[in-house]
């Protein structure tokens, strides 16, 4: 169940971050409310995941997956360009999260 909480936290965090771009400095009400609610739910589900998983591991997975997903959304939805170093860096993040999940003995499954 820990991973379900973590995945839900990641989804809400990515949704909130995507909405954040549309707030225009919190001057637009609907995206601003979506951002606040999204982050509140993200942190709630993150708190459930860290009840029985190491916080460092949870945060590494949460932030790494969030970075890669929001970058993909920025590329697809907002038409933001990615150069080769950005793509290589994202690849390293994906590999790092994979190593944590596959080989770390501190991850509670």
C-alpha positions in Angstrom: 0.0 0.0 0.0 3.0 2.3 0.6 3.7 2.5 -3.1 0.1 3.3 -3.9 0.3 6.2 -1.5 3.6 7.3 -3.1 2.2 7.1 -6.6 -0.9 9.1 -5.7 1.4 11.7 -4.0 3.5 11.9 -7.2 0.4 12.3 -9.4 -1.0 15.1 -7.2 2.3 16.9 -7.1 2.8 16.8 -10.8 -0.8 18.0 -11.4 -0.2 20.9 -8.9 3.1 21.9 -10.5 1.5 21.9 -14.0 -1.3 24.1 -12.6 1.2 26.3 -10.9 2.5 27.5 -14.3 -1.1 28.6 -15.2 -1.6 30.6 -12.0 0.5 33.5 -13.4 1.8 34.4 -9.9 -1.5 33.3 -8.2 -3.5 35.9 -10.1 -5.8 33.4 -11.7 -8.2 31.8 -9.2 -8.9 28.4 -10.7 -5.4 27.3 -11.3 -4.4 28.8 -8.0 -7.0 26.7 -6.1 -6.0 23.6 -8.1 -2.3 24.2 -7.2 -3.1 24.5 -3.5 -5.4 21.5 -3.3 -3.0 19.4 -5.4 0.0 20.2 -3.2 -2.1 19.6 0.0 -3.2 16.2 -1.3 0.4 15.4 -2.5 1.8 16.1 1.0 -1.0 14.2 2.7 -0.3 11.0 0.6 3.4 11.5 1.0 2.9 11.6 4.7 1.1 8.2 4.5 4.0 6.7 2.5 6.7 7.8 5.0 4.9 6.1 7.9 6.6 2.9 7.1 9.2 3.7 4.4 12.4 5.6 4.9 11.9 9.3 4.3 15.0 9.7 2.2 14.0 6.9 -0.1 10.4 8.2 -0.4 11.7 11.7 -1.1 14.2 10.5 -3.7 11.5 8.5 -5.6 8.9 11.3 -5.2 11.1 14.1 -6.4 12.8 12.1 -9.1 9.6 10.8 -10.6 8.1 14.3 -10.2 11.0 15.9 -12.1 10.8 13.5 -15.0 7.0 13.7 -15.3 6.7 17.5 -15.0 9.5 17.8 -17.6 7.6 15.5 -19.9 4.4 17.6 -19.4 6.4 20.8 -20.0 7.7 19.3 -23.2 4.4 18.0 -24.5 1.8 20.4 -23.0 3.7 23.7 -22.8 5.9 23.0 -25.8 9.1 23.6 -23.9 12.3 22.4 -25.7 14.6 19.8 -24.2 18.2 19.6 -25.4 20.5 16.6 -25.2 22.0 17.4 -21.8 18.4 17.7 -20.3 17.4 14.4 -21.8 20.6 12.7 -20.5 20.0 14.2 -17.1 16.4 12.9 -17.1 17.8 9.5 -18.1 20.1 9.5 -15.1 17.2 10.4 -12.8 15.1 7.5 -14.2 18.1 5.1 -13.7 18.7 6.4 -10.2 15.1 5.8 -9.2 15.2 2.4 -10.8 18.4 1.5 -8.8 16.8 2.5 -5.6 13.7 0.4 -6.2 15.4 -2.6 -7.6 18.5 -2.9 -5.4 18.2 -0.9 -2.2 17.6 -2.9 0.9 16.2 0.1 2.6 13.1 0.1 0.4 10.1 -1.5 2.1 7.9 -3.4 -0.4 
